[in-house]
Amino acid sequence: MSVSVDSKKIKELLTRGVEEVIVKEHLQRQLQSGKKLRIKLGIDPTSPHLHIGRSIPLLKMRDFQELGHQLVFIVGDATGVIGDTSDKDSERPMLAPRQVEENMKNYVAQAGKIIDIQKCEVRYNSEWLEKLGYNEIGAQAEQFSLHEFNARENIKRRLDAGTRVSLRELLYPLMQGYDSVAVQADVELGGTDQRFNLLAGRTLQEFYKQPPQDIVMGPLLQGTDGRKMSSSWGNTIDLTAEPNEIFGKVMTIPDKLVMRYFTLTTRVPMEIIKEYEQAMRGGANPRDFKMKLGFELVRFYHSEKAAQAAEAYFIATFQKKETPDDIPKLKPTAYDIVTVLVEAKICSSKAEARRAIEQGGVKINNVKIKKGVQLPLLVRPGDIVQKGKRFFVKLI
């Protein structure tokens, strides 16, 4: 596939959903030269599911791929064990290798919902990181000062507060940086929270006599509750979620985030998004644009038919406040409410199920479970379990 030098596409590539480019003038020249670039993105399997916050760099990767560049998708099976604390206000616990292995089972397939994985170079960074010895790690560490690491905003905040910072955390930027050396990246994609790690790639490439990569940084995405999207907070929209769940969660996002979601998590043309934005400023109901967004995301990750069905389901269950006719059926392994909520995929974990019950968000046969109820709470075949206004399951 030849490389496209379409100036309009290159301009959007460098601006849409982009916070900072290092070095922009150099990258622009590279893109306009027609040279085929190696575009790197690494994601650590710290949870089993990729969410649409992760789609921001993956969509940017897709943009590069559509111009004809070579993608290198790195699954961080080694870095995932160590853990990146770039966006954390506390130390991220180390993960057991077995947990990382379990989490990453479907990572490539999930990324393949966005990029053409068949034309992508897929690598696992244990391939090179596990071969490094103390001598080489020491030589890499020599390229950085402790002051540079401590100057990072979240690290400084933790140190000022007297919170523990593990020496292990100093290793992560070296590992991510060396990934760029191993795959000879021309461009690395990442979020603004990873700035130090991304720059580490440039430093180590120069140390290993490689040209330093350019960097394209995107913003972080807020979750459905307005906080940073995080699997640990349960405010995510997962790429693997069912159509009704994706559509329903989109309808819960704060109004002020609708256009941000359109810009960052879809490829609806910017001209159309600007029309939507203008209409909202003119007093149009944000709900109508959330429905367009929900439709677009379901269409992208599932199909047009699934998007139509999800829209109809939402209208029937929420706008008309009806119990749907086509309630999913479940024969659970145990007839207690927590197990039912998890096995029906209404809640992602038992902890989330207990929280939903405690917060008064769960009904059995249209009767709300009272706060403070003693668990386990048994249910029976024939019961209809409901969470919120959108999620139903009938027990058989």
LOZATOR-729307 format. One record per residue (C-alpha): y, z, x; residue in three letters. Coordinates in steps of 0.5 Angstrom, whole numbers, plus 2048, in hexadecimal, padded with zeros to 3 digits. Each point is the difference from the previous one (the first is absolute). Example, Ala and Ser with C-alpha at 12.3 -4.5 7.8 and 13.67 -1.06 7.14 Angstrom:
// LOZATOR-729307
7F7810819ala;8077FE802ser;
//
This chain:
// LOZATOR-729307
800800800met;8077FE803ser;806805800val;8057FF7FBser;807801803val;8038007F9asp;807803801ser;8018037F8lys;7F9803801lys;801803807ile;8078037FDlys;7FC8037FBglu;7FA803804leu;806803805leu;8048037FAthr;7FB8027FAarg;7FE807800gly;802800807val;804806803glu;8007FF807glu;7FE7FA805val;7FF801807ile;8027FB803val;8037FC7FBlys;8037FA804glu;7FA800804his;7FB8007FAleu;8047FB7FCgln;8007FB806arg;7F8801801gln;8007FE7F8leu;8047FA801gln;7FC7FE806ser;7FA7FE7FCgly;7FC804805lys;7FA8047FDlys;801807800leu;7FB806800arg;8028057FAile;7FD807801lys;7FF8057FAleu;7FC806801gly;7FE8057FBile;7FD806800asp;7FA8027FBpro;8038077FFthr;7FE7FF7F8ser;7FB7FB7FDpro;8057FC7FChis;8067FC802leu;8068017FChis;8067FB7FEile;804804805gly;7FB7FD805arg;8017F97FDser;807800803ile;7FE7FE807pro;7FA7FC7FDleu;8047FC7FCleu;8057FE806lys;7F97FF804met;7FF7FB7FAarg;8077FD801asp;7FE7FF808phe;7FA7FD7FEgln;8037FB7FBglu;8047FD806leu;7FA7FF804gly;800806805his;7F9804802gln;7FF8067FDleu;7FD806803val;7FE8067FBphe;7FE806804ile;7FC8057FDval;801807803gly;7FA803801asp;802804806ala;8078017FEthr;7FE8027FAgly;7FC806803val;806803804ile;8057FF7FAgly;8077FD800asp;8058057FEthr;8067FB800ser;8028027F9asp;7FD8077FFlys;804806801asp;7FA804802ser;7FA7FF804glu;7FB7FB7FEarg;7F9803800pro;7FB7FC804met;7FB7FC7FCleu;7F8800802ala;7FE7F9802pro;7FB8007FAarg;8068017FBgln;8047FA804val;7F97FC7FFglu;8008017F9glu;8077FF7FEasn;8007F9804met;7FA7FD7FClys;8047FC7FCasn;8077FF804tyr;7FF7F9802val;7FE7FE7F9ala;8068047FDgln;8057FC805ala;7FD7FA7FEgly;8038017F9lys;8067FE804ile;7FF7FC806ile;7FB7FA801asp;7FB805804ile;7FC7FA802gln;8057FD804lys;802807803cys;7FE803806glu;7FD8077FEval;7FF805806arg;7FE807800tyr;804804806asn;7FA804802ser;7FE7FA803glu;805801806trp;8038077FFleu;7F9804801glu;7FF7FC807lys;806803803leu;800806805gly;805805802tyr;8027FC806asn;8037FB7FBglu;8028047FBile;804804805gly;8037F9802ala;8027FF7F9gln;8038077FFala;8047FF806glu;8047FA7FDgln;8038067FBphe;804806800ser;7FF8067FCleu;8078007FEhis;7FF7F97FDglu;7FA8037FCphe;8048067FEasn;8067FC7FEala;7FD7FE7FAarg;8038027FAglu;7FA8037FCasn;7FD803807ile;807803802lys;8008037F9arg;7F9804801arg;802802807leu;8078037FDasp;7FC8047FAala;7FB802805gly;7FA7FC7FDthr;7FA7FF804arg;8007F9804val;7F97FE803ser;8007FC806leu;7FB7FC7FDarg;8067FD7FCglu;8037FD806leu;7FA7FC801leu;8017FC7FAtyr;8067FC802pro;7FC7FE807leu;7FA7FE7FBmet;8047FB7FCgln;8047FD805gly;7F97FF804tyr;7FE7FC7FAasp;8057FB801ser;7FE7FF807val;7F97FF7FEala;8017FB7FBval;8067FD804gln;8058007FAala;8067FC7FFasp;8038047FAval;7FE8077FDglu;8018027F9leu;8018077FEgly;8048057FCgly;807803802thr;7FC807801asp;7FC7FC806gln;8067FE804arg;7FE804806phe;7F97FE800asn;8027F87FFleu;805801806leu;7FA803804ala;7FD7F97FFgly;8057FD804arg;800805805thr;7F97FF802leu;8007F97FFgln;8057FF806glu;7FC805804phe;7FA7FC7FFtyr;8047FA802lys;8007FD7F9gln;8077FD7FCpro;8028067FCpro;7FF7FF7F8gln;8057FF7FBasp;8008057FAile;8017FF7F9val;8018077FCmet;8008017F9gly;8028067FCpro;7FC8057FDleu;7FE8007F8leu;8018057FBgln;7FA8027FCgly;8008017F8thr;803806800asp;8067FE805gly;7FE804806arg;7FD7FC806lys;7F97FC7FEmet;7FA804803ser;7F98017FEser;800807801ser;8068017FAtrp;7FC7FC7FBgly;8067FB7FFasn;7FD7FA802thr;7FE7F97FDile;7FA7FE804asp;7FE7F9801leu;7F98017FDthr;8038047FAala;7FD7FD7F9glu;8057FB7FDpro;8028057FAasn;802806806glu;8047FB804ile;8047FE7FAphe;8008077FDgly;803803806lys;8057FB801val;8038027F9met;801807803thr;8047FE806ile;807802800pro;8057FB7FDasp;804800807lys;7FA7FD804leu;7FE7FA7FBval;8047FB804met;7FE803807arg;7F88007FEtyr;8027F87FEphe;8037FF807thr;7FB804804leu;7F97FF7FDthr;8007F97FCthr;8027F9802arg;8047FF7FAval;8067FB803pro;806804801met;8047FC7FCglu;7FC8027FAile;801808802ile;8077FF801lys;8007FD7F9glu;7FC8067FDtyr;805805804glu;8067FD7FDgln;7FD8017F9ala;7FE807801met;807801802arg;8037FD7FAgly;7FC8057FCgly;7F97FD7FFala;7FA8057FFasn;7FD802807pro;7F98007FCarg;8007F97FFasp;8017FE807phe;7FA806802lys;7FC7FC7FBmet;8017F9804lys;7FF804807leu;7F98037FDgly;7FE7F97FEphe;8027FD807glu;7FC805804leu;7FA8007FBval;8007F8800arg;800801808phe;7FB805801tyr;7FB7FE7FAhis;8027F97FCser;8057FE7FBglu;7FA8017FAlys;800807803ala;808801800ala;8007FE7F9gln;7FB8057FEala;803805803ala;8077FF7FDglu;7FC8007F9ala;7FD806802tyr;806804802phe;8047FD7F9ile;7FA8037FCala;7FF806803thr;807802802phe;8067FC7FCgln;7FC8007FAlys;7FD807801lys;7F97FE7FEglu;7F9802803thr;7FD7F9802pro;7FA7FD7FDasp;7FD7FE807asp;7FF807803ile;7FC800806pro;7F9804800lys;7FD805805leu;7FA803801lys;802806805pro;7FB803804thr;8038077FDala;8038017FAtyr;806804803asp;8077FE7FFile;802800807val;7F97FB802thr;8027FC7FAval;8077FF802leu;7FE7FE808val;7FA7FC7FEglu;8047FC7FBala;8057FE805lys;8068047FCile;801804806cys;7FF7FF807ser;7FD807802ser;7FE8067FDlys;806804802ala;8047FA7FDglu;7FC8017F9ala;801808800arg;8087FF801arg;8007FB7FBala;7FC8057FBile;805806803glu;8067FC7FEgln;7FE7FE7F9gly;7FF7F9801gly;7F88007FDval;7FE7FF7F9lys;7F98007FDile;7FF7FD7FAasn;8088007FFasn;801807801val;803802807lys;7FD805804ile;803807800lys;803802807lys;7FD805804gly;7F97FE7FDval;7FA803803gln;7FC7FA804leu;7FB7FD800pro;8017FE7F9leu;7FB7FC7FCleu;8007FA7FCval;7FB7FC7FCarg;7FE7F97FFpro;8047FD7FBgly;806803802asp;8077FC802ile;803803806val;8077FE802gln;805801805lys;8077FE7FFgly;8027FB7FBlys;7FC7FA804arg;7F9803802phe;7FA8007FBphe;7F9801801val;7FA8017FBlys;7FA804802leu;7F97FD7FEile;
//
